[in-house]
Amino acid sequence: MELSETARRFIVHWGEMGTAWGVNRSVAQVHALLYFHGKPLHAEEIADTLSIARSNVSTSLKELQSWNLIRATQVLGDRRDYFETSLDVWELFRTIVRERKEREFDPTVRVLKDLVSQPGFEAERADTQDRVRETLRFMETLGAWSDEMLRLSPGTLEKVLRMGANVQKFVRGDN
């Protein structure tokens, strides 16, 4: 498949952003290609289009599947697996937030809860205990808020975000 200049720029930039977000560049580029193209592609086509090794594509596809960002599908008359992603940016956003929360945020909350509940925690300096407890409170509050936001439909979530931006402008006194 031949990429347009627009597609090439989108995919290259998404790969750069992926690395800034802690995601392998190839993984981000494979996802960007599937999103931009908007139709299922098989691994060989992805490898050829992006000029990356088939093994790298395979690893990237497995990573994207583990994040629930892509799914395998079939095309009538072809035995190969094809891969597609959601074309709904709000669904992708919610999936990424949900996965990052489960993988990164929730384990940290569990560790903080465990630390606070340990008998040895009381032996720490009072200011240290306060910082750890405040961190736990902050993370629990943020976690509860994100859980509520993830329950909203994309349309409602967009309204809440826009309303929040307007409230901030109002509070700051912006016109």
N, C-alpha and C positions, 0 to 999 in steps of 0.2 A: 504494500500500500504506500502510495506517495503522500507525504505530509505537506500541507500548505504551510506557508510561513507563519500564519496565525497559530496553527496547530503546533508547529515546532516551538514557537516562543512560549506557548502555554505549557507544553510538556517540560521544556527545559526549566522554566521558572518554577513549576510545581516541584520538580526534582530538587532545585535549590532550596525551596521553602521546606521541603521534606527534611533535608539535612538539618536545617535550623530548628525543626521540631523534633529532632532525634530519630528520624525515619531514614532508612537507607535510600539513597538517591534513586536506584533502580526500582525499588518498591514504589516510590512516589511517582516515578515516570510511567510505570506500567499502569498504575491507577489513573493517572492523568490521561493516558492514551484511551483507556476504556471509557472514561467519563466524557472526554472530548468527542470521541468517535460515536458514542451513543448506541453502538450495536455490538453484539457478542463477537469476540475474536478468539481464534485458537492460538496456542502458545507459539507455534512456528511463525505465524503472522505477526505476533507481538515482537518476537525476537528479530525478525527481518526488518520490521518497521522502525524499531528503536536501535537497531544495530548493536544488540547486546547478546551475549551468549545464551543459548537455549537453557543451560543449567541455571544461569542467573534469573532467567524468566521463570523457570520452575520454582526456584526458591522464593522469588518475589510473589508469585501467585499463591503459594502456600502461606506466606506471611499475610497477604491480604485476606485470604480466606479465614485465617485464625482471628483476624480483627473483624470479621463479618462485613467486610467492605466489598467483597465480590462473591459471586456464586458461580458454580459450574452449571452449564446448560448444554443441551444437545441441539444439533441442527439435523433435520430430517435428511437421511441419505449419507451422513458423515459420522463415522465412529469416533472421531476426536472429540475431546471436551472443548467446549467454547466457554469463555468467561465474560461475565458482564457485571456492571456495577449499577447501583441506583443512579438515576439521572436527576433525582430530587435532592438538591443541595441541603435542604433542611434535614432530610432523612440521613444523609451522610454526616452532617454535623452532629446530629443526635447519636449516631452510631459511634463516632469517634469520641465524643464526650463520655458516653456510657462505658466504652471499652477502656479508656484511659482512667476513668474513675475506678473501675473494677480492678485494674492492673496496678495502678500507682497510688491512688488516693486512699482507697479502702484498706489496703495493707498497712499504710502508715497510721491510720486511725486505730487499727487493731493493735499495733505495736505501742502507740501512746497509751491506749487503755490498759494494756498489759503492764506497762511501766508504772503507771499511776497506782495500779492495784497491788503491786509488789510490796511486801513488808519493808524492803530496803529503801524504797522511794522516800519514806518519811525521814530517813537519815540524811537526805540531801539538804542543802541549804534552802531556806524558805524562799528566797528569790528564784532559785532554780525550780523548785516545785511550782511556784506561781507561773513561770514561763512555760513549763511543760503543760500544766493544766490549761493555761490560756490558749496555747497552741491546739490542744485537744478540743477545747470549746469552739475555737474558730473553725477548725476542720469539720467538726460535727455540724455546725451551723451551715457552713458552705456545702457540705454533703447533703444535708436535708434540703437546702435550697435547690441544688442541682437535681436532686431526685424529683422535686416538684416540677421543675422546668422540663425535665425529660418526659413527664406524664402529659404535658400539653400537646395539643395538635400543632403541626407546623404553623398554621395560620394564627393560632392563639399565641404561640411563642413569639412570632414576629411582631404581633401587636404589643406584647409585654415588653419586648426589647425596644420598640419604637417609643412606647410610653415612658419607659425608664430614661431614655435619652432626652425626651421632652421635660421630664421632671428634673433631671440634672440641670438643664438649661434654665429652667424656672428658678431653681434654688440658687444658682450662680448669679441670676439676674440678667442673663443674656436676653437679647431681644429676639 
